[in-house]
Amino acid sequence: MEITLFNDGEARRQQRNLTGVQRRNNSKTREGVIVNSFIRGEYEPEPLSLNLNDTKDSLIISDTVKLPKQLKENQTTPEKSILPISGIAVGIMGIIAGLSWFVKRNAKITNEIAREKWITSFTRNISINNENDQALVQMVQNPNNKTIRAGLGVLTLSAAAFMGKTFFDGFKEVWVKKKEADIQKNLQEQLIDIETKSFSGKIQIIRNSLSEKTKMFSKYLEYNTAQEQPFGMFKSAKELSFGNKSDEKSSNSAVRYFLLGGATIASIIGLSLYSLKNLRTGGKEVSKFVNKTKNDLETIAQSGKDSSFVKEYLEHGLQFINAKRELVEEIVNKTPWESAEKEDFINKTVEKIETSTVKVNPNIGGDGTQKPSLSSFVDDYRAFFYNFLIEPDNPQFQQLFIGMTALAGVSYGGKLIGDAIKEVQVKKLNAQTEIDLQKRLVSTELRNFKSKKDAAIKPLVEEFYKQVDEGKPKEQLKTMAENILLEIKNGPPFVYS
C-alpha cells in the first residue's frame, strides 16, 4: 500500500470535511512534522564497529526475511486487440445489410397480401399543443386585429411568467444554499467530538500495547529461562470482529438464497398452471357468450323489424364476436330480405370483419389523404388568456382566465416551496446520516488501526523471542525491547497530534 499523508482513517475524514484552504494548511503541517521528525532529526555519530550486531539489535533486523510472493507475480498487461473495433464495424454494416433485406422482403410480401389486409393510409396530423405556437400560427394563417392582439398578449404573458419563474427559482436556490451552509456548520461541529473519540482511541490503543509489551519483555529480562510465547494478543481480523459470526451469517445466507430460489420456482410453476386453468375456463365462458350472442342475433334477424335497425344491429353483433363467413351467412339467411340484399350485406360485413385496420374519424384524423393537417389540443392556462383577448366582451372568458392563471400561479408556487423545503430536509437528514455513519465507523477504524499496529509489531516480537531462544545476552535483549517499544509508539500506522 502506498504511504501518503492521509492513510489514517481520521485524517481522511478530516480532509473530506475541510475546506480547500484548510486542506492545504493541514497538508503543510503534516509534511513539516514528517520532515522535522524523520529527515532533519539530529543524530549523534556513533563510533565505528567491526560488525553490525548492535545495529541489528537496534533496528530488530532478522537474519532471513522472505520477500512477498506477490513480488514475483507477472503484472504485465497483454497487448490490446483491435478485434472489438473490427467487430463493431462489421456488425454495423451487417445491420445495414439486414435492413436492406427487410425492405426487399417487405416489398415482396406486400404484393402478395390481399387488399383488405393492407394497412390503411393516414393523414399526418400536426398537433399544436403549445399556446405560444398556436398564437403564432393564428397570426400567420389569419392576420387581423384580434389574432395579432391576442398573439402578442399571450407572448407578453409568457415572457412575464418566464421572468417571474426565473426570479423565484433563483430565490429558492439562494435560500436553500443558506440553509445548507447552516447544516454544514452544524455537521462540522458535531464531527469534532467524533474525531476526538477516534484520535483518543488510537492513542489509548498505543498506550495499551506499550503497557502489555513492557510487561512481557520484562519477564524475559528478569529470568534466564525462556517463557511461553504469549502470542494471544495478535488476533486475526475475524477475532477482532467478535468471532466467526460472518461465516455463520454467510452459511445462513446461502441457505436462505436456496430456499428463496426454490420458493420462487414453485411460485412460477403454480402461477403458470393457474393461468392455464384460467385460460381454459375463460375459453369456455367465451364460447357460452358467443352462443348467447348468436341466439340473440338470430332472434333479431327473424323479428321482421325495420331493415336499417336490423342491419346495424347484426353488423355490430357479428363484428363483436368476430364471426366467420359461415356464421354470417347462417344468420343473414334467416332475414326476410331479398337475395341480392342478403348477398350484399354478407360481403360487406365479412369484409369489415376480415379487414385488419380501419380509417380514423375524419373529424379527428383527416380523410386519409397523405398530406399534413393541422390541429390544436392545448392544456395551458394561456389558452384562456388568448380566448379572453379574442372575445374581451365575454365575461366567462375573463373569469376563466383569472381563475386558471391564479390556479397555475398557486400550483407552481406551492411546488416551488415544497421542493425547497424538501431539499433542505433531505440535506439535514443526509447530514445526520453522515454523523451517524461516522460514529459507527469509529469502532471499525479503531479495530483497523489496532490490526495494522499488531501486524507491524508482530514480526519484531517474533524476532525478539527467536533471539531469546538463541540465548542472546539480556543487555542486547533490552536494546531490542526498547526499540520495539519505540516502534509501537512512533511506527506505522502514523498518528499525528
C-alpha positions in Angstrom: 0.0 0.0 0.0 1.3 3.4 -0.9 2.1 5.5 2.2 0.7 9.0 2.0 0.0 11.8 4.5 -3.6 10.6 4.8 -3.5 6.8 5.1 -5.0 7.3 8.6 -8.9 7.0 8.6 -9.2 10.0 10.9 -7.0 12.1 8.6 -9.1 11.1 5.6 -12.3 12.1 7.4 -10.8 15.4 8.3 -9.7 16.0 4.7 -13.2 15.2 3.4 -14.9 17.7 5.7 -12.4 20.5 5.4 -12.4 23.5 3.0 -9.8 23.8 0.3 -7.7 26.3 2.3 -7.9 24.1 5.4 -6.8 21.1 3.4 -3.7 22.9 2.1 -2.7 24.2 5.6 -3.3 20.7 7.1 -1.1 19.1 4.5 1.7 21.5 5.0 1.6 21.0 8.8 1.8 17.2 8.3 4.6 17.5 5.8 6.5 19.6 8.3 6.0 17.1 11.1 7.4 14.3 9.0 10.4 16.3 7.7 11.3 17.5 11.2 10.8 14.1 12.8 12.3 11.7 10.2 14.5 13.7 7.8 16.0 16.7 9.7 16.4 14.8 13.0 19.8 15.3 14.6 21.6 12.1 15.3 24.8 11.7 17.3 27.5 10.0 15.4 28.3 6.5 16.6 31.8 5.1 16.8 32.8 2.7 14.1 32.5 -1.0 14.8 33.7 -4.2 13.2 30.2 -5.7 12.8 26.5 -4.7 12.6 25.3 -6.8 15.5 24.4 -3.6 17.5 22.7 -2.2 14.5 20.7 -5.4 14.0 19.7 -5.3 17.7 18.8 -1.7 17.5 16.7 -2.0 14.3 15.5 -5.5 15.1 16.8 -6.9 11.8 16.2 -10.6 11.2 18.8 -12.9 9.7 16.4 -14.1 7.0 13.3 -12.5 5.7 11.5 -13.8 2.6 10.2 -11.4 0.0 6.4 -11.2 -0.5 5.3 -13.8 -3.1 3.3 -11.0 -4.9 6.7 -9.5 -5.9 7.2 -12.3 -8.5 3.7 -12.2 -9.9 3.5 -11.3 -13.6 1.8 -7.9 -13.8 2.4 -7.2 -17.5 -0.7 -6.1 -19.4 -1.4 -8.0 -22.6 -1.4 -6.1 -25.8 -4.9 -4.7 -26.6 -6.6 -6.3 -29.5 -8.3 -4.4 -32.3 -10.8 -7.3 -32.7 -13.6 -5.3 -31.0 -13.2 -2.4 -33.3 -13.3 -4.7 -36.3 -16.4 -6.4 -34.9 -18.2 -3.1 -34.4 -17.5 -2.0 -38.0 -18.6 -5.4 -39.4 -21.6 -5.5 -37.1 -22.9 -2.1 -38.2 -22.6 -3.0 -41.8 -24.3 -6.2 -41.1 -27.3 -4.4 -39.5 -27.5 -2.1 -42.6 -27.5 -5.2 -44.9 -30.2 -6.7 -42.7 -32.3 -3.6 -43.0 -32.0 -3.6 -46.8 -33.0 -7.3 -46.9 -36.0 -6.4 -44.7 -37.1 -3.7 -47.1 -36.8 -6.1 -50.0 -38.7 -8.8 -48.2 -41.5 -6.3 -47.2 -41.9 -5.2 -50.8 -42.4 -8.8 -51.9 -44.8 -9.7 -49.1 -46.9 -6.5 -49.6 -47.6 -7.6 -53.2 -48.8 -11.0 -52.0 -51.2 -9.7 -49.3 -54.9 -9.3 -50.1 -56.0 -5.7 -50.5 -58.3 -5.8 -47.4 -55.3 -6.7 -45.2 -53.3 -3.6 -46.2 -52.8 -1.0 -43.5 -55.0 2.0 -44.4 -53.4 5.2 -45.5 -53.5 8.0 -43.0 -53.2 11.8 -42.8 -50.2 13.1 -40.9 -51.6 15.3 -38.2 -49.6 18.2 -36.9 -50.9 18.8 -33.4 -50.0 22.2 -31.9 -50.2 21.8 -28.2 -48.3 24.9 -27.1 -50.3 28.1 -26.8 -47.4 30.3 -28.0 -47.2 28.1 -31.1 -50.9 28.2 -31.6 -51.0 32.0 -31.3 -48.2 32.3 -33.9 -50.0 30.0 -36.3 -53.2 32.0 -36.0 -51.3 35.3 -36.7 -49.7 33.7 -39.8 -52.8 31.9 -41.0 -55.3 34.7 -40.4 -53.6 38.1 -39.6 -56.2 40.5 -38.2 -56.6 42.8 -35.2 -57.9 40.1 -33.0 -55.4 37.4 -33.7 -52.4 39.9 -33.6 -53.6 41.4 -30.3 -54.3 38.0 -28.8 -51.0 36.6 -30.0 -48.9 39.5 -28.7 -50.8 39.4 -25.4 -50.0 35.6 -25.0 -46.4 36.1 -25.9 -46.1 39.0 -23.4 -47.7 36.9 -20.6 -45.4 34.0 -21.4 -42.3 36.3 -21.1 -43.6 37.8 -17.8 -44.3 34.3 -16.5 -40.8 33.1 -17.5 -39.1 36.1 -15.8 -41.1 35.5 -12.7 -40.3 31.8 -12.7 -36.6 32.7 -13.1 -36.7 35.1 -10.1 -38.4 32.7 -7.8 -36.2 29.8 -8.8 -33.1 31.9 -8.0 -34.6 32.9 -4.7 -35.3 29.3 -3.8 -31.7 28.3 -4.7 -30.3 31.2 -2.5 -32.5 30.2 0.4 -31.6 26.5 0.1 -27.8 27.4 -0.1 -28.0 29.4 3.1 -29.7 26.6 4.9 -27.1 24.2 3.5 -24.4 26.4 5.0 -26.1 26.2 8.4 -26.4 22.4 8.1 -22.7 22.1 7.1 -21.6 24.2 10.1 -23.6 22.0 12.5 -22.1 18.9 10.8 -18.6 20.2 11.3 -19.2 21.0 14.9 -20.6 17.5 15.7 -17.7 15.8 13.8 -15.2 17.4 16.2 -16.4 15.1 19.0 -16.4 12.1 16.7 -12.8 12.8 15.5 -11.7 13.4 19.1 -13.0 9.9 20.1 -11.2 8.3 17.2 -8.0 10.1 17.9 -8.2 9.3 21.7 -9.0 5.7 21.0 -5.9 5.3 18.8 -3.7 6.9 21.5 -5.2 4.6 24.0 -4.6 1.5 21.8 -0.9 2.5 21.6 -0.6 3.0 25.3 -2.3 -0.3 26.0 0.1 -2.1 23.6 3.1 -0.4 25.2 1.9 -1.5 28.7 1.3 -5.1 27.6 4.6 -5.4 25.7 6.6 -3.9 28.6 5.2 -6.5 31.0 6.0 -9.3 28.5 9.6 -8.1 27.8 10.2 -7.6 31.5 9.7 -11.3 32.2 12.4 -12.3 29.8 14.8 -9.7 31.2 14.3 -10.8 34.8 14.6 -14.6 34.3 17.1 -16.8 32.4 14.6 -19.4 31.3 12.5 -18.9 28.1 8.9 -18.3 28.8 6.0 -19.5 26.8 5.5 -17.1 24.0 2.3 -15.1 24.7 1.0 -14.5 21.2 -2.6 -14.2 22.3 -2.8 -10.5 21.7 -2.1 -10.9 17.9 -5.7 -11.7 17.0 -6.9 -12.2 13.5 -9.3 -9.9 11.7 -12.2 -12.3 12.4 -11.4 -12.5 16.1 -11.1 -8.7 16.3 -14.7 -8.5 14.9 -16.0 -10.7 17.7 -15.6 -14.2 16.4 -16.6 -16.0 13.2 -20.1 -14.7 13.1 -19.6 -13.6 9.5 -19.1 -17.3 8.4 -22.2 -18.3 10.1 -24.1 -15.4 8.5 -22.7 -16.4 5.1 -23.8 -20.0 5.6 -27.2 -19.0 6.7 -27.5 -16.5 3.9 -26.7 -19.3 1.4 -29.4 -21.5 2.8 -31.9 -18.6 2.6 -30.9 -18.0 -1.0 -31.6 -21.6 -1.9 -34.9 -21.6 -0.1 -35.9 -18.3 -1.8 -34.9 -19.7 -5.2 -37.0 -22.9 -4.6 -40.0 -20.9 -3.4 -39.7 -18.6 -6.5 -39.6 -21.5 -8.9 -42.5 -23.2 -7.2 -44.5 -19.9 -7.3 -43.7 -19.5 -11.1 -44.9 -23.1 -11.8 -48.0 -22.7 -9.6 -49.0 -19.4 -11.2 -48.3 -20.8 -14.7 -50.7 -23.7 -14.0 -53.2 -21.3 -12.6 -53.0 -19.1 -15.6 -53.5 -22.0 -18.0 -56.5 -23.1 -16.0 -58.0 -19.6 -16.2 -57.4 -19.6 -19.9 -59.3 -22.8 -20.3 -62.1 -21.6 -18.1 -62.2 -18.3 -19.9 -62.4 -20.1 -23.3 -65.5 -22.0 -22.1 -67.1 -18.7 -20.9 -66.3 -17.1 -24.3 -68.0 -20.0 -26.1 -71.1 -19.5 -23.9 -71.1 -15.8 -24.7 -70.7 -16.4 -28.4 -73.6 -18.9 -28.4 -75.8 -16.5 -26.5 -75.0 -13.6 -28.9 -75.7 -15.9 -31.8 -79.2 -16.7 -30.5 -79.9 -13.0 -29.9 -78.8 -12.2 -33.5 -81.0 -15.0 -34.9 -83.9 -13.7 -32.9 -83.4 -10.1 -34.3 -82.9 -11.5 -37.8 -86.3 -13.3 -37.7 -88.1 -10.4 -36.0 -89.0 -8.6 -39.2 -88.2 -5.2 -37.7 -87.1 -2.2 -39.6 -84.4 -3.2 -42.1 -81.9 -0.4 -41.2 -82.1 -1.2 -37.5 -81.7 -4.9 -38.1 -78.7 -4.3 -40.4 -77.0 -2.1 -37.9 -77.6 -4.5 -35.0 -76.5 -7.5 -37.0 -73.4 -5.8 -38.3 -72.3 -4.7 -34.9 -73.0 -8.0 -33.3 -71.3 -10.1 -35.9 -68.2 -7.9 -35.8 -68.2 -8.0 -32.0 -67.9 -11.9 -31.9 -65.6 -11.9 -34.9 -67.9 -14.3 -36.8 -66.7 -16.4 -39.7 -68.4 -16.2 -43.1 -70.4 -19.4 -42.5 -72.0 -18.0 -39.3 -72.7 -14.7 -41.0 -74.5 -16.5 -43.9 -76.4 -18.7 -41.5 -77.8 -15.7 -39.5 -78.4 -13.4 -42.5 -80.3 -16.1 -44.4 -82.9 -16.1 -41.7 -83.9 -12.5 -42.5 -86.8 -11.8 -44.9 -84.6 -9.8 -47.2 -84.1 -10.2 -50.9 -81.3 -12.5 -52.1 -79.3 -9.6 -53.6 -79.7 -7.6 -50.4 -78.5 -10.5 -48.3 -75.5 -11.2 -50.5 -74.5 -7.5 -50.4 -74.8 -7.3 -46.6 -72.9 -10.6 -46.2 -70.0 -9.4 -48.4 -69.7 -6.0 -46.7 -69.9 -7.5 -43.2 -67.3 -10.2 -43.9 -65.0 -7.6 -45.5 -65.2 -5.4 -42.3 -64.6 -8.4 -40.1 -61.6 -9.5 -42.1 -60.1 -6.0 -42.6 -57.1 -5.5 -40.4 -57.3 -1.8 -39.9 -59.9 1.0 -40.3 -59.7 4.7 -41.0 -59.8 7.1 -38.2 -62.7 9.5 -37.8 -62.2 12.4 -40.4 -63.0 14.9 -37.7 -60.0 13.8 -35.7 -57.5 12.2 -38.1 -58.4 13.7 -41.5 -59.8 11.8 -44.5 -56.8 9.6 -45.1 -55.2 11.8 -47.7 -51.4 11.7 -47.3 -51.0 15.4 -46.7 -50.4 17.2 -43.4 -53.3 18.5 -41.4 -53.2 21.0 -38.5 -55.0 20.6 -35.2 -54.6 22.1 -31.7 -55.2 20.4 -28.4 -54.0 22.8 -25.7 -53.8 22.2 -22.0 -52.4 25.6 -20.9 -53.7 28.5 -18.8 -52.6 30.9 -21.5 -55.2 29.4 -23.8 -57.9 31.1 -21.6 -56.0 34.4 -21.9 -56.0 34.0 -25.7 -59.7 33.4 -25.7 -60.3 36.4 -23.5 -58.3 38.7 -25.8 -60.1 37.3 -28.8 -63.5 37.9 -27.2 -63.0 40.5 -24.4 -66.7 41.1 -24.1 -67.4 37.6 -22.9 -67.3 37.7 -19.1 -66.9 33.9 -18.9 -63.6 34.0 -20.8 -62.4 36.7 -18.4 -63.4 34.6 -15.3 -61.8 31.5 -16.8 -58.5 33.4 -17.5 -58.4 34.9 -13.9 -59.2 31.5 -12.3 -56.9 29.4 -14.4 -54.0 31.9 -14.1 -54.4 32.1 -10.4 -54.5 28.3 -10.1 -51.4 27.9 -12.2 -49.5 30.5 -10.1 -50.6 29.0 -6.8 -49.7 25.5 -8.1 -46.2 26.5 -9.2 -45.6 28.5 -6.1 -46.7 25.6 -3.9 -44.5 23.2 -5.8 -41.5 25.6 -5.5 -42.0 26.0 -1.8 -42.5 22.2 -1.4 -39.3 21.5 -3.4 -37.3 24.0 -1.3 -38.4 22.5 2.0 -37.8 19.0 0.7 -34.3 19.8 -0.4 -33.4 21.4 3.0 -34.9 18.5 4.9 -33.1 16.0 2.7 -29.8 17.8 3.3 -30.5 17.8 7.1 -31.2 14.1 7.1 -28.2 13.4 4.9 -26.0 15.3 7.3 -27.5 13.4 10.3 -26.9 10.2 8.4 -23.3 11.2 7.8 -22.9 11.9 11.6 -24.4 8.5 12.5 -22.1 6.8 10.0 -19.0 8.5 11.3 -20.0 7.5 14.9 -20.4 3.9 13.8 -17.1 4.0 11.9 -15.1 4.9 15.0 -15.1 1.4 16.3 -14.3 0.0 12.9 -11.5 2.5 12.4 -10.0 1.6 15.9 -10.1 -2.1 15.1 -8.5 -1.5 11.8 -5.8 0.7 13.5 -5.1 -2.0 16.1 -4.9 -4.7 13.5 -2.4 -2.8 11.4 -0.4 -1.8 14.5 -0.2 -5.5 15.6 0.7 -6.6 12.1 3.6 -4.1 12.1 4.9 -5.2 15.6 4.3 -9.0 15.4 7.4 -9.8 13.2 9.6 -7.7 15.6 8.3 -9.5 18.7 8.8 -12.9 17.0 12.3 -11.9 16.2 12.7 -11.0 19.9 11.6 -14.5 21.0 13.9 -16.0 18.5 16.8 -14.2 20.0 15.7 -15.3 23.5 15.7 -18.9 22.3 19.2 -18.5 20.9 20.4 -17.2 24.3 21.3 -13.6 23.4 22.5 -11.5 26.4 20.0 -9.6 28.4 21.7 -6.2 27.5 21.0 -6.8 23.8 17.5 -8.1 24.5 16.9 -4.9 26.5 18.0 -2.9 23.5 15.7 -4.8 21.2 12.8 -4.5 23.6 13.3 -0.7 23.8 13.3 -0.4 20.0 10.2 -2.4 19.7 8.5 -0.2 22.2 9.7 2.9 20.2 8.3 1.3 17.1 5.0 0.8 18.8 4.9 4.4 19.9 6.2 6.0 16.7 5.8 3.5 14.0 3.0 2.9 11.4 0.2 3.5 11.0 1.1 7.1 11.8 -0.8 9.2 14.3 -0.4 13.0 14.4 -1.1 15.1 17.4 
